Amino acid sequence: AQSMERSGYARGTLTVRQGLTAPVPDPDPVEWLTMADMMGAMSHGTGHEGMNHSGMDQGSMSMGAMDHSTMDHSQMHGGMAMDHSMHGVQRASDNPLAKPSSTIRHARTEYGTSVDMRVDMPRTNLDDPGIGLRNLSQRGLRPQGHRVLTLADLKSIDGVLDDRRPPARELELHLTGNMERYSWSFDGLEFGKSTPVSLRHNERVRIILQNDTMMTHPMHLHGMWSELETDQGELRVRRHTIPVQPAQRISYLTTPHDLGRWAWHCHLLFHMDAGMFREVVVS
């Protein structure tokens, strides 16, 4: 497992008995990040049109795309996650939360000097190997037939996870930043300027993360599992940390079983220290 800038790696060996070793592959060559890497490597040819760089232009916010019937507007101003709640019990076929929402909503706090970019056309695919790992065979860096494991390859072996309930609500947060200011945040608010995200004990909730930056962010929600799903609501696998690539929109379900205060942050620790950290309170 090599670091992104190839400065080092961690080695793990599985053997049938103690003392055996295996050849250690050479690290991949150092690669400079290209615009395709930082703009999301969108497979449908949209390298730029999905990005909105008018960080100070509040008039560019498309209010018409928001579903005002399901949004709690108080969440838009106080630094809290957007809450798209479903009230009452419905059949699964009638459940508007059967699939994650695809409507792009930018919080008002994303419009300021701490955010230099917003994504209006995110991708939702899980089969992208990521920065520095794409098309290695074609570039002669690995033998023909070499594959890189992606999130799309992972699947829970029992087909179901520990909570069969559909989500009762959605929380949507955007990963944001300003690369010139070395600022990283949720919804344009660094830790210290934001309020805690509130979860109810044992509720079933869907979390949507959209990456509005040019960097990959491995996101870790402490204290509970993150049950990754596709953009069609198909559950895939249970994880602790989920990487969110540039211009990507992903969702996962969680059930907070343990009361208390929990950390939610980017596992690139510089990003965490620079503000991409939120407190989560389960009560």
N, C-alpha and C positions, 0 to 999 in steps of 0.2 A: 504494500500500500504506500504509494509515493505522494509526496506533497505536490501541490499544484505547480509550484515554481521549481520542482525537481531538486530541491536542496537536500533532501534526505528521504528516507523511507522506513517503514516498519516491516519487519519480517516475521511471518508466522509459518510454522512447519507442522504438518500433520503426518505422523508416521505410525507404523504398526508396532514399533518398540522403541524404547529409549536409546538415544545415541545415533540414530539414523539422521541423515541430512539430505536435502534436495538442492539442486542447482538454484541459485538466486538469479532471476531474470535481470538483465540490465535495465536501469531506469530509462524511461522515454526521454528523448532530447527535450531541452528547454524550448518552449514555444512562447512567442509574443502573442498576447491577446489581439485578435483581429476584430474589426467591426462586426463581423458575423457572430463571433463569440459574445461580444458585449451587447449586441442588439438582439440576442435570442436565437440566432441561427434558425430563423423561421423557414420551415421546409416549403411553405407555399409562396416563397419569393417576396415576402413583405419584410424587407430589412429595415425600412425606416418609417413607412406610412403609419405603422401602429404606435409610434412614439410621439409623445407630446412634450416638447422641450420648453414650452412657455411657462416656466416655473412661477413667474410673477403675474401671469395673465389670468385673473380670476374669471374673466368673461369667457374663457375657453372651456369652462366646465359645462358639460352638456347635462342640464337638469332634466331634459325631456326623457333621457334614458332611464331615469330612476323610477322604481315602482314605489310611489308614495303611499300606497295602501298597506304595504308590508314593512315599511321602514320606520324605526324609532328615531325621529329627527333629533332628539336630545343627545343621541350618541354622536351626532355629526360635529358637535361644537366643543365638547368637554374632553376630547382626547380619548374617548372610549370606543370600543369596537362597534361597527354597525351591526345591529340586531334585526334579523329578518325572521320574526317569530311566527309560528303557526299556532293559533288558538283553537282549542277543541280537538277531539279525536276524530280522525277520518280513516276511511279505508285506504290501503296502500296505493290503489289505483287512482285515488282522488287526492293523494298527498302532494301538494305543490313542492314539498321538499324531498320527493323521491329521488330527484337528481339535483346536484348542486346548481345554484343560480349562475347564469352566464351573463347577467346584466352587470356592466362595469360601473362601479360607483367609486368616485374619488371623494374622500372626506375633504371638507373645507380646509382642514389643517394641512393638507398636501400642497396648498397654494401659498408658497412663501419662500424665503431665501434658503431654508434648510432642505428643499427638494429641487433638484435640477431636471427631473424628468418624470413623466407619467406615461403609463402604457394604456392605450385605448383599445388595442386589438391583441390581447395576450394569447399565447398558445397554451394548450392543455394536454399535449401529448406527454407520455411518460417513457417513451422509447429512445430518447436522446441520450447518448453516452455522456455528453457534457464536454466542457472545455478541455482541449488537448487529447481527447480520446476518440474523436470522430475519424472514420475512414483511415484507420491505421494501416490496414492491409493494402489499400490502394496507393498509399504513400510509401510503401516499402518498409514500414517500421515494424511490421509484424507479419508472420506467415499468412498465406492465403487461408481463408476460413476462420481466422481469428475473430472472436466475438468479445464484446465488452458487456458485462452484466449491467442491465438498466433496471429501473423501477418496474417497468412493464414485464420483466421476467419473473418478478417475485409474486408468489401466490400462497396464501395460507393453505396448509396441507389438508385441513379438515373442511375447507370451504366456507366455514362460518367463524365468526369471532365470538367473544364471550357475551355480547349484548345484541340480541336480535331486533331490538326496537328501532323504528325509524327515528331520525332526529326530530325533535320538537321545535328547534330553531336553528338558525345559522348565524354565525359571527364572521364578519369579513374584515380582515386587516390587510393593509398594503405595506410591503417592505420598501422603505424609501431612503433617500440619501442625497447628498451633494458631494460629489467626488472632489471638487476643488476646495471645499471647506472641511474635508475629512469628517463629514457628519453622516451618521447612520441612525435610522429611527423606524418606528412603526407609525404609519399615517402622518408622517412629517413631524412627529413629536419624539424628541429624545427622552430617555429615561430621566425622570426628575420633572419633566413638563407634562407627563401623562398621568392619567388616573388608572387604578388597577382594573383589569378585566375580571368581571364577576361571573362565576359559574355556580350553579346550584348543585348541591350534593346529589349524586346519582342521576342527574338529568342526562339525557342523550342529546348531544349537540354536534352540529357540523361546523367545522372551522375552515374558512376559505382564506388562503394566503395568495396574494398576487405580488409578484416581484416587479416593482417599478424602477429597478436600478440596473446597472450594467455588470453586476457581480453576482455570482452564485452565493446563496446564503443557506447553509445547513441549519435548520431551525429545530430547536429542542424545547419541548414543553415538558417541564418536570412534573412528577407526581401522578402521571396518568399516561396511558398508551395513546399513540396516534395511529389510527386505523385508516391507512391510505385507501382512497377510492379513485375510480376513473371519473372522467367528466360525465359519464352516464350513471353514476351512482353505484357502480359495481365494486364491492369491497375486494381489495387485493391482499394486503398484508399489514401486520401490526409492527410498528417501529417506535423507537425512541426519538430518533433524529431523522428529519426528512429534508433533503436538499431541494431548494427552490431555485431554478435556473433563471437567468435574465429573461424578462418578458414572459415568464411562465405563471400560470394560474393553476394551483392545485388545491385539493380539498381532502379533508380526513374527518372521521368521526371520533369522538371520545366520550367516555363516561367517567366523570371525576368521582372516584370512590372515597378518596381520602381528603378530609377537611384540612384547611390550613392555607398558608400563603406559599405560592410556588413561583419559580422563576421560568421565564419564557424568553429565549434569547438566541441570537446567531452564535454558532459554535466556532466561527472565526473570531477569536477572542478580542482582536483589535476592534472589530465591528461591535462586539458586545460592549467593550469599554467606551466606545465612541457614541453609544446611545441606543443601539438596537437591542433593547432589553425592556421587558414589561413584567410587571407583577401580576400574578393571577391569584385571585382569592376564591376558594371553594368554601361555601357556607350553606 
